Amino acid sequence: MKIKNNNAMDNLITYQELRVKAIKDGVQDNKVTIGVWAKLNKYYQIRKKVDNKVQIFYFKY
């Protein structure tokens, strides 16, 4: 997976990285509760196409 390095891309984290943060914070391990936790903690979800696959990334605003 190749991603260009620019300022906006440096702050992106994947769902797996966000999941680890949420579980450490005491959130149940499922997509819905992790998504709600992310919104409450000011993470914004974006979809980017990387290697012809759409992947979900998050960044904190």
Jmol script that loads the backbone (N, CA, C; Angstrom):
load data "model"
ATOM      1  N   MET A   1       0.841  -1.164   0.000  1.00  0.00           N
ATOM      2  CA  MET A   1       0.000   0.000   0.000  1.00  0.00           C
ATOM      3  C   MET A   1       0.892   1.235   0.000  1.00  0.00           C
ATOM      4  N   LYS A   2       0.707   2.088  -0.988  1.00  0.00           N
ATOM      5  CA  LYS A   2       1.495   3.306  -1.083  1.00  0.00           C
ATOM      6  C   LYS A   2       0.580   4.500  -0.881  1.00  0.00           C
ATOM      7  N   ILE A   3       0.953   5.340   0.047  1.00  0.00           N
ATOM      8  CA  ILE A   3       0.192   6.550   0.319  1.00  0.00           C
ATOM      9  C   ILE A   3       1.163   7.719   0.242  1.00  0.00           C
ATOM     10  N   LYS A   4       0.762   8.764  -0.469  1.00  0.00           N
ATOM     11  CA  LYS A   4       1.614   9.943  -0.575  1.00  0.00           C
ATOM     12  C   LYS A   4       1.741  10.606   0.789  1.00  0.00           C
ATOM     13  N   ASN A   5       2.898  11.156   1.054  1.00  0.00           N
ATOM     14  CA  ASN A   5       3.110  11.863   2.309  1.00  0.00           C
ATOM     15  C   ASN A   5       2.846  13.348   2.111  1.00  0.00           C
ATOM     16  N   ASN A   6       1.788  13.816   2.705  1.00  0.00           N
ATOM     17  CA  ASN A   6       1.542  15.245   2.816  1.00  0.00           C
ATOM     18  C   ASN A   6       0.909  15.485   4.178  1.00  0.00           C
ATOM     19  N   ASN A   7       0.682  16.715   4.510  1.00  0.00           N
ATOM     20  CA  ASN A   7       0.231  17.040   5.862  1.00  0.00           C
ATOM     21  C   ASN A   7      -1.091  16.376   6.227  1.00  0.00           C
ATOM     22  N   ALA A   8      -2.035  16.333   5.305  1.00  0.00           N
ATOM     23  CA  ALA A   8      -3.332  15.727   5.608  1.00  0.00           C
ATOM     24  C   ALA A   8      -3.212  14.223   5.805  1.00  0.00           C
ATOM     25  N   MET A   9      -2.339  13.589   5.059  1.00  0.00           N
ATOM     26  CA  MET A   9      -2.206  12.141   5.141  1.00  0.00           C
ATOM     27  C   MET A   9      -1.434  11.698   6.377  1.00  0.00           C
ATOM     28  N   ASP A  10      -0.623  12.582   6.945  1.00  0.00           N
ATOM     29  CA  ASP A  10       0.168  12.215   8.119  1.00  0.00           C
ATOM     30  C   ASP A  10      -0.703  11.945   9.339  1.00  0.00           C
ATOM     31  N   ASN A  11      -1.864  12.572   9.402  1.00  0.00           N
ATOM     32  CA  ASN A  11      -2.725  12.452  10.573  1.00  0.00           C
ATOM     33  C   ASN A  11      -3.725  11.313  10.471  1.00  0.00           C
ATOM     34  N   LEU A  12      -3.753  10.590   9.356  1.00  0.00           N
ATOM     35  CA  LEU A  12      -4.743   9.536   9.167  1.00  0.00           C
ATOM     36  C   LEU A  12      -4.354   8.281   9.932  1.00  0.00           C
ATOM     37  N   ILE A  13      -5.367   7.652  10.541  1.00  0.00           N
ATOM     38  CA  ILE A  13      -5.152   6.359  11.181  1.00  0.00           C
ATOM     39  C   ILE A  13      -6.178   5.381  10.627  1.00  0.00           C
ATOM     40  N   THR A  14      -5.856   4.121  10.651  1.00  0.00           N
ATOM     41  CA  THR A  14      -6.751   3.096  10.126  1.00  0.00           C
ATOM     42  C   THR A  14      -7.743   2.664  11.206  1.00  0.00           C
ATOM     43  N   TYR A  15      -8.731   1.890  10.790  1.00  0.00           N
ATOM     44  CA  TYR A  15      -9.718   1.380  11.736  1.00  0.00           C
ATOM     45  C   TYR A  15      -9.052   0.513  12.798  1.00  0.00           C
ATOM     46  N   GLN A  16      -8.066  -0.284  12.403  1.00  0.00           N
ATOM     47  CA  GLN A  16      -7.399  -1.170  13.355  1.00  0.00           C
ATOM     48  C   GLN A  16      -6.679  -0.370  14.439  1.00  0.00           C
ATOM     49  N   GLU A  17      -6.042   0.735  14.064  1.00  0.00           N
ATOM     50  CA  GLU A  17      -5.371   1.587  15.050  1.00  0.00           C
ATOM     51  C   GLU A  17      -6.383   2.266  15.964  1.00  0.00           C
ATOM     52  N   LEU A  18      -7.496   2.712  15.380  1.00  0.00           N
ATOM     53  CA  LEU A  18      -8.551   3.343  16.171  1.00  0.00           C
ATOM     54  C   LEU A  18      -9.178   2.334  17.124  1.00  0.00           C
ATOM     55  N   ARG A  19      -9.343   1.107  16.661  1.00  0.00           N
ATOM     56  CA  ARG A  19      -9.928   0.039  17.478  1.00  0.00           C
ATOM     57  C   ARG A  19      -9.089  -0.216  18.725  1.00  0.00           C
ATOM     58  N   VAL A  20      -7.769  -0.231  18.568  1.00  0.00           N
ATOM     59  CA  VAL A  20      -6.874  -0.450  19.713  1.00  0.00           C
ATOM     60  C   VAL A  20      -7.038   0.673  20.731  1.00  0.00           C
ATOM     61  N   LYS A  21      -7.116   1.923  20.246  1.00  0.00           N
ATOM     62  CA  LYS A  21      -7.302   3.065  21.153  1.00  0.00           C
ATOM     63  C   LYS A  21      -8.629   2.959  21.896  1.00  0.00           C
ATOM     64  N   ALA A  22      -9.687   2.574  21.182  1.00  0.00           N
ATOM     65  CA  ALA A  22     -11.011   2.489  21.793  1.00  0.00           C
ATOM     66  C   ALA A  22     -11.066   1.381  22.844  1.00  0.00           C
ATOM     67  N   ILE A  23     -10.486   0.238  22.556  1.00  0.00           N
ATOM     68  CA  ILE A  23     -10.506  -0.882  23.505  1.00  0.00           C
ATOM     69  C   ILE A  23      -9.718  -0.527  24.760  1.00  0.00           C
ATOM     70  N   LYS A  24      -8.594   0.184  24.592  1.00  0.00           N
ATOM     71  CA  LYS A  24      -7.826   0.631  25.761  1.00  0.00           C
ATOM     72  C   LYS A  24      -8.631   1.600  26.619  1.00  0.00           C
ATOM     73  N   ASP A  25      -9.568   2.306  25.974  1.00  0.00           N
ATOM     74  CA  ASP A  25     -10.403   3.271  26.684  1.00  0.00           C
ATOM     75  C   ASP A  25     -11.633   2.610  27.308  1.00  0.00           C
ATOM     76  N   GLY A  26     -11.787   1.293  27.131  1.00  0.00           N
ATOM     77  CA  GLY A  26     -12.867   0.565  27.782  1.00  0.00           C
ATOM     78  C   GLY A  26     -14.116   0.368  26.948  1.00  0.00           C
ATOM     79  N   VAL A  27     -14.019   0.510  25.635  1.00  0.00           N
ATOM     80  CA  VAL A  27     -15.164   0.364  24.741  1.00  0.00           C
ATOM     81  C   VAL A  27     -15.292  -1.098  24.322  1.00  0.00           C
ATOM     82  N   GLN A  28     -16.541  -1.561  24.137  1.00  0.00           N
ATOM     83  CA  GLN A  28     -16.765  -2.927  23.668  1.00  0.00           C
ATOM     84  C   GLN A  28     -16.175  -3.102  22.274  1.00  0.00           C
ATOM     85  N   ASP A  29     -15.792  -4.323  21.951  1.00  0.00           N
ATOM     86  CA  ASP A  29     -15.122  -4.601  20.684  1.00  0.00           C
ATOM     87  C   ASP A  29     -16.135  -4.955  19.600  1.00  0.00           C
ATOM     88  N   ASN A  30     -16.834  -3.945  19.079  1.00  0.00           N
ATOM     89  CA  ASN A  30     -17.652  -4.128  17.885  1.00  0.00           C
ATOM     90  C   ASN A  30     -17.694  -2.813  17.110  1.00  0.00           C
ATOM     91  N   LYS A  31     -18.038  -2.887  15.828  1.00  0.00           N
ATOM     92  CA  LYS A  31     -17.945  -1.724  14.946  1.00  0.00           C
ATOM     93  C   LYS A  31     -18.826  -0.565  15.391  1.00  0.00           C
ATOM     94  N   VAL A  32     -20.020  -0.874  15.862  1.00  0.00           N
ATOM     95  CA  VAL A  32     -20.964   0.187  16.210  1.00  0.00           C
ATOM     96  C   VAL A  32     -20.464   1.000  17.396  1.00  0.00           C
ATOM     97  N   THR A  33     -20.080   0.334  18.471  1.00  0.00           N
ATOM     98  CA  THR A  33     -19.646   1.082  19.652  1.00  0.00           C
ATOM     99  C   THR A  33     -18.316   1.792  19.404  1.00  0.00           C
ATOM    100  N   ILE A  34     -17.446   1.204  18.605  1.00  0.00           N
ATOM    101  CA  ILE A  34     -16.188   1.879  18.275  1.00  0.00           C
ATOM    102  C   ILE A  34     -16.474   3.113  17.416  1.00  0.00           C
ATOM    103  N   GLY A  35     -17.418   3.019  16.499  1.00  0.00           N
ATOM    104  CA  GLY A  35     -17.801   4.171  15.680  1.00  0.00           C
ATOM    105  C   GLY A  35     -18.409   5.286  16.496  1.00  0.00           C
ATOM    106  N   VAL A  36     -19.264   4.944  17.446  1.00  0.00           N
ATOM    107  CA  VAL A  36     -19.860   5.956  18.323  1.00  0.00           C
ATOM    108  C   VAL A  36     -18.779   6.587  19.186  1.00  0.00           C
ATOM    109  N   TRP A  37     -17.877   5.770  19.724  1.00  0.00           N
ATOM    110  CA  TRP A  37     -16.766   6.283  20.527  1.00  0.00           C
ATOM    111  C   TRP A  37     -15.917   7.254  19.701  1.00  0.00           C
ATOM    112  N   ALA A  38     -15.669   6.897  18.438  1.00  0.00           N
ATOM    113  CA  ALA A  38     -14.855   7.750  17.569  1.00  0.00           C
ATOM    114  C   ALA A  38     -15.522   9.104  17.357  1.00  0.00           C
ATOM    115  N   LYS A  39     -16.822   9.103  17.106  1.00  0.00           N
ATOM    116  CA  LYS A  39     -17.525  10.376  16.916  1.00  0.00           C
ATOM    117  C   LYS A  39     -17.512  11.217  18.181  1.00  0.00           C
ATOM    118  N   LEU A  40     -17.709  10.586  19.326  1.00  0.00           N
ATOM    119  CA  LEU A  40     -17.707  11.330  20.585  1.00  0.00           C
ATOM    120  C   LEU A  40     -16.328  11.890  20.917  1.00  0.00           C
ATOM    121  N   ASN A  41     -15.276  11.249  20.406  1.00  0.00           N
ATOM    122  CA  ASN A  41     -13.910  11.712  20.649  1.00  0.00           C
ATOM    123  C   ASN A  41     -13.358  12.514  19.475  1.00  0.00           C
ATOM    124  N   LYS A  42     -14.262  13.037  18.641  1.00  0.00           N
ATOM    125  CA  LYS A  42     -13.939  13.959  17.548  1.00  0.00           C
ATOM    126  C   LYS A  42     -13.046  13.354  16.466  1.00  0.00           C
ATOM    127  N   TYR A  43     -13.302  12.105  16.111  1.00  0.00           N
ATOM    128  CA  TYR A  43     -12.632  11.500  14.967  1.00  0.00           C
ATOM    129  C   TYR A  43     -13.572  11.595  13.776  1.00  0.00           C
ATOM    130  N   TYR A  44     -13.046  11.980  12.629  1.00  0.00           N
ATOM    131  CA  TYR A  44     -13.817  12.117  11.407  1.00  0.00           C
ATOM    132  C   TYR A  44     -13.453  10.968  10.479  1.00  0.00           C
ATOM    133  N   GLN A  45     -14.453  10.335   9.898  1.00  0.00           N
ATOM    134  CA  GLN A  45     -14.244   9.163   9.047  1.00  0.00           C
ATOM    135  C   GLN A  45     -14.221   9.587   7.581  1.00  0.00           C
ATOM    136  N   ILE A  46     -13.212   9.124   6.854  1.00  0.00           N
ATOM    137  CA  ILE A  46     -13.153   9.364   5.414  1.00  0.00           C
ATOM    138  C   ILE A  46     -12.852   8.051   4.711  1.00  0.00           C
ATOM    139  N   ARG A  47     -13.260   7.992   3.462  1.00  0.00           N
ATOM    140  CA  ARG A  47     -12.980   6.820   2.640  1.00  0.00           C
ATOM    141  C   ARG A  47     -12.027   7.248   1.533  1.00  0.00           C
ATOM    142  N   LYS A  48     -10.952   6.509   1.367  1.00  0.00           N
ATOM    143  CA  LYS A  48      -9.969   6.797   0.325  1.00  0.00           C
ATOM    144  C   LYS A  48      -9.729   5.535  -0.482  1.00  0.00           C
ATOM    145  N   LYS A  49      -9.480   5.726  -1.764  1.00  0.00           N
ATOM    146  CA  LYS A  49      -9.189   4.598  -2.636  1.00  0.00           C
ATOM    147  C   LYS A  49      -7.676   4.404  -2.679  1.00  0.00           C
ATOM    148  N   VAL A  50      -7.219   3.244  -2.226  1.00  0.00           N
ATOM    149  CA  VAL A  50      -5.800   2.909  -2.210  1.00  0.00           C
ATOM    150  C   VAL A  50      -5.645   1.560  -2.898  1.00  0.00           C
ATOM    151  N   ASP A  51      -4.840   1.521  -3.939  1.00  0.00           N
ATOM    152  CA  ASP A  51      -4.627   0.296  -4.717  1.00  0.00           C
ATOM    153  C   ASP A  51      -5.946  -0.297  -5.201  1.00  0.00           C
ATOM    154  N   ASN A  52      -6.821   0.556  -5.719  1.00  0.00           N
ATOM    155  CA  ASN A  52      -8.138   0.181  -6.248  1.00  0.00           C
ATOM    156  C   ASN A  52      -9.041  -0.473  -5.210  1.00  0.00           C
ATOM    157  N   LYS A  53      -8.796  -0.237  -3.940  1.00  0.00           N
ATOM    158  CA  LYS A  53      -9.673  -0.682  -2.864  1.00  0.00           C
ATOM    159  C   LYS A  53     -10.046   0.530  -2.030  1.00  0.00           C
ATOM    160  N   VAL A  54     -11.297   0.600  -1.635  1.00  0.00           N
ATOM    161  CA  VAL A  54     -11.727   1.692  -0.771  1.00  0.00           C
ATOM    162  C   VAL A  54     -11.415   1.306   0.664  1.00  0.00           C
ATOM    163  N   GLN A  55     -10.659   2.161   1.337  1.00  0.00           N
ATOM    164  CA  GLN A  55     -10.303   1.918   2.728  1.00  0.00           C
ATOM    165  C   GLN A  55     -10.810   3.065   3.581  1.00  0.00           C
ATOM    166  N   ILE A  56     -11.112   2.766   4.824  1.00  0.00           N
ATOM    167  CA  ILE A  56     -11.624   3.768   5.746  1.00  0.00           C
ATOM    168  C   ILE A  56     -10.488   4.248   6.633  1.00  0.00           C
ATOM    169  N   PHE A  57     -10.349   5.564   6.703  1.00  0.00           N
ATOM    170  CA  PHE A  57      -9.356   6.192   7.558  1.00  0.00           C
ATOM    171  C   PHE A  57     -10.062   7.169   8.487  1.00  0.00           C
ATOM    172  N   TYR A  58      -9.416   7.492   9.581  1.00  0.00           N
ATOM    173  CA  TYR A  58      -9.953   8.445  10.542  1.00  0.00           C
ATOM    174  C   TYR A  58      -8.904   9.500  10.824  1.00  0.00           C
ATOM    175  N   PHE A  59      -9.365  10.716  11.107  1.00  0.00           N
ATOM    176  CA  PHE A  59      -8.455  11.726  11.629  1.00  0.00           C
ATOM    177  C   PHE A  59      -9.194  12.554  12.661  1.00  0.00           C
ATOM    178  N   LYS A  60      -8.436  13.094  13.587  1.00  0.00           N
ATOM    179  CA  LYS A  60      -9.016  13.857  14.685  1.00  0.00           C
ATOM    180  C   LYS A  60      -9.078  15.313  14.274  1.00  0.00           C
ATOM    181  N   TYR A  61     -10.263  15.921  14.456  1.00  0.00           N
ATOM    182  CA  TYR A  61     -10.411  17.333  14.101  1.00  0.00           C
ATOM    183  C   TYR A  61     -10.532  18.190  15.312  1.00  0.00           C
TER     184      TYR A  61
END
end "model"
wireframe off; spacefill off
backbone 0.3
color backbone group
